[in-house]
């Protein structure tokens, strides 16, 4: 089920990318390999028509993450000059480093283990305060147990 959803999302993304590429200037579009354009045609959904409003600009469009990733890959691999690729790679590396720092803060393994130690100390301290309570049987329970003993002997 998950694969069907993922493949559908990718097919929607390829359809949106194909739609966006149709509005590119011819000079940019010719830098994209024909085989890749054929691949997009094959993967796209013919019934789906995104109908984007380009008057606001690409950054204002509501694109899925997969569509953005495909557009970024196309831009970097086919459209960018060598200088632009270097700048683009630096930006991607900076973003990746920031993301890794966020993850490190959020899921720092050192702090996780320290929290576990604190919890075990709290539990061990609470055990020290616990006292044993003597269990007293009620008269009714004694009577029931006596009857059980009598009937089990026979």
N, C-alpha and C positions, 0 to 999 in steps of 0.2 A: 504494500500500500504506500509506504513512504517513497519508494522508487518512482511510483507513478506520479506522485505529487511533485517530486523533485524534477522529473523529466518534463512534466507539464510546465513548471516554473521556468525551466531552461528554454523550453520551446516558446513560451510567451516572451521571454527575454530576447531570444533570437529574432522573433517577429518584430519586437519594438526596435531592436538595433537595425534591422533591415529597413524599417520604415524611416528611421532617422537618417540612415545612410543615403536614402533616396533624395534627401534634401541637401546633401553636401554638394559643394562645388565640384565640377567634373575633374579639376586638377587633383583634388584630394581623393576623390573616389577612384581615380585611375591608379593611385599608389597602392590600393588594396588589391591583393592577388585575386584573380578570377576564380581560382579554386576555392578560396575562402568565401567569396560571395555565393558560389554554388552551394557550399556547405550551409550557409545561412538560409538559402532558399529551400534546401531540402529539410532543414530542421524547423523552419517556421510553420506556423499554423495558418492555413489559407483563409479560414473563416474569421480570424481575429484582425480587426482594424483598429489600431490604437488611437487615431485621430488626435494627435498632440497639437496644441496651440503654440507654435514657435514664435509668436509675436513677443512673448515674455522672455524668451531666451531658454537655453538648455538647462541652466541651473534652477529655473523655476518649475520645470516639469516634474511630475510625480513619477519617478522611475524606480523600478525595483533595484535591489542591491545587485542582483545578477546582471541586469541591463547595464548598470553603471560599471560593473567589473568588465563586461565584454567591451564596452566603449573605451574604457581605459586601456585594455589590452590592445585593441585595434589602434588607438592613438599612439601608444608607445611603440608597437612593433612595425606599423606600416606608415604612419603619417609623420612622426617626429623626425627632425634632423638629428645628427649625432650630438650636437650641442644641447638640443632640447631633451634628448634622452638622458644625458648626464644630469641635467637639472631635475628632470622628472624622477629619475632614480633616487636622487638625494632627498626629494620631497617624500617619496614612498618610504625610504629608509627612516626618515625622521618620524613619519606617522607610525611606522611599525615600532620604533623605539618607544614612542609615547604610549602606544597601546600596551607594550610589554611592561612598562613601568606601572601603568594602571592595574594590569593583571597582578603584578607583583605586590602592589599595595593591597589589593583586594583579597588575594589568596596567598599571602606570605606564609610559607611553611614553618618558619621560625616562630611566628606568632601563634599559629595553630597549635603547635606543640606546647607552647607556654600556657595557652588557655587550658589545655588538657591537664597540665600539671597543677594549675590553680584549682581546677575542679576536683582533682583527686585530693588535694590538701583540704578543701572544704568538706569533702565527704569523710575523710579520715578524722577531721576535727569534730564533725557531728557524731561520729561513732563513739568518741570519748565521752560525750555527754549522755549517752543512752544508758539507762539503768534496767536491770532485770526486774520484771514484775512477776510475782508469784501467782501462778494460776490456781484458782480455787474452783472446784467443781460445785455446782449448785446441788441442792438436795434432790431436785427432780432428775438431774443427770445421773446422780449416784443411784437413784432408784431404777432408772432405765438400764444402767450398766449391770446392776444386780440381777434384774430380770433376764438380761441377755446371757449372763453367766449360768443362771439356773437352767434355762432352756437349751443351751448349748451342751450341757453335760449329759443330757439324756440322749 
